[in-house]
């Protein structure tokens, strides 16, 4: 088993009335390799000026995690199949909505990978199989209940 850590740091900056919700949601994520990521609540959830538009919000991170995990497995399966990937871009998005029980959740994530191949590219069926296998293997996709669609 592997374990993963992240340290989340937030400090009230003093402006606004905390009890009335007038405080910055800007914070940072610190990872074990030393990366520090500015983070914040989503501007779709918290009104200005209480978020940091430059920060990554948890909803964006959720979408990025799914996309990144899918890509890493896709690249590995392409390598195993003998194909060389030259480039990979995914303009993924997630949709927040209410579940049947009335709770808010990320209900759908759509991945839109565009793959650039070096040399001979696999045919459409092989590409679809690579995406299917990548989705099945992705640890993040296996951990969520959201619908994940691969639109390639």
N, C-alpha and C positions, 0 to 999 in steps of 0.2 A: 504494500500500500504506500501511496505517496501522500504527503501533506503539503498544503500550500498556505502561505500567510500573506496578509496585507495589513498594514497599519494605517488607520484612518485618523487624521488629525484635524481638529476644529477648535478654534478659540473665538469666543465672542469678542468682537472688536469694540464694543461699547456704544455704538450708535443705535438709536431706536429703543423701543420698549420691548424687551424679550417676551414678557407675558402676553403682549398683544401681537406677537408674531413678527415684530419689527427687528429682525436680526439677519445678518448675512448667513446664507447657507454655503458660502464658499468654504472649501476645505481642501485637503490634499490626501492622495493615496500614495503610500510609500511601500515599495516592494523590495523583497530580499536582495535583488540584484543591484539596488541603488536607484532605480527609476522612481522619480517623484512626478505624479500626475496631478495637475490642478483639477479639482472636481467641484461640483455644485449641484444644487437641486435643478430640475428642469424648469426652464422658463414657462413651460406649459402648465406647471403645477404651482409655482411660487411667483407672485407678482414682483415686478421691478420695484425697488432697486435691491431686492433681497436675494438675488442670485448672481452668479458670475457667468456671463455668457461665454467666456473663454474656457470655462471648466467643463470637463466631461461629466455628464449626469449619469446616474445609474442605469437609466433606460437605454442611453446610447451605448454604454459599456456592455449591457446585456446583448444588444444587437451585434456589436463588434466582437464579443466573445464567441458567439455562434458562428459568425462569418470567418473569423480567424481559425477556429478549430476545424471547420469544414475545409478551408483552404489547405491547412497543413496536412490533413489526411488525403485530400485530393492530390496534392503534390507527391506524397509518398506513394500512393497507388499508381500514379502516372509513371513515376520512376520505376516501380516494380514491373510495369507493363512495357518498359523500354522506350517510352516517349519522353521527350525533353520539353519541359514547359519553359518558355522564354519570359512570359509575363502573365500576371493574374490580377485583375481588378474586379472588385465586388462593390457595387453601390447598393448595399443592403439597407432595408428599412424595417421598422417594427411598428405595429399598430397596438395602441392601448385601447382597451375596451372593457365592458362589464361581462363577467362570466355569468353563467346561469344562476349562480348563487348571489348575484348582485355585487360581488367584490371586483375591484379593478385589477386588471392583469394585462401583461403583454400577451395578447391573444393570437397574434400572427407575426411571424418574421419572414420576410421574403429576401432570399439571397439571389443576386443577379450576377453571378460570376461570368466574366469575359476572359477567356484564356487565349493566350498567344503561344503558338507552338513553334519550336525550332525543328526544321526538317519535316519528316512525314508526320502528319497529325492523325490521330485516331479517327475512325468514322463516328457518325452521330450516335450509333448504338453503343460504341465503346465509351464515348464521353458520358452518355447517360448512365452507363454502368459505373464509371469512375465516381460520378456524383452520388449515385445511390450508395455505393460502398463507403464513400467518405461520410455521408450522412449517418449511415448505420454505425460507423466506428466513432463518430465524434462524441467525446465525453460530455460536452456541454449539451448537445442536442439530446443525449440520453438522460440528461438530468432535469429537463424542463417538460412542462405539460403544454406549452404553446405549440401551435401548428407551425412547422418550419417548412417553407416551400422553396424549392430550388428552381429558379426560372433562368435556365441557361440557353 
